[in-house]
Amino acid sequence: MAVTVQSSMWDGVLELTKSAQDRGSDPLMWAIQLSSSLNSAGVALPSTEVANLLVSHICWANNVPITWKFLEKALAVKIVPPIFVLALLSSRVIPSRRCPSCGIQALYGTP
C-alpha cells in the first residue's frame, strides 16, 4: 500500500509538471503549487526524490526551455537540493556536451 501511495504521489508531481508545461504556466506559480502539494503529502523539503524526478523528466523526455525554468524555480524555492541537482546534471548533461569549435566531447565523453 505504501509503495502505491508513493508511486501515485510521484505520478502526481509528473502530471502537475507536464500539465504546467503544456499550458505554458508561470514557473513560479508551478513551484508554489508543487511545494503546496508536497507539503500536504508530508514530503520533507528539499527533496532528493523530486530532484531526481525533475532531472529525469528534463533529460530523458522534455528538454525544452520551460522545464529548465521549472527546475530553476524548484531550486529557488528550495524544493530540491542544489548540490544534488548539480550531481544529477553532471552525470547526465555534461557527458553529452560537445565543444562546437573543436568537435571534442567535453569532460567525461569520448572524442
C-alpha angles and dihedrals in degrees: 000000000000091000090053092050092049092047091048091050093052090045087054091052090052092046091050090050095047092046092050090047092051092048094044090236123187106269092224092054089048090051092049092049092046092048091050092049092048093047090050089052091050096246113159113234134254090044125198089196092059090045091053091047094050095045091048090048091052099040100043107029116008115033094165129130097253093056090055088052089052090052091048091053091046087056093045095053092041098246091132130032111251098217092050091050089050090051092050093047094046091058094044109030108029095056088055097052121103132198103243095204098047104025092230119136112242125250110319100023130089122248 
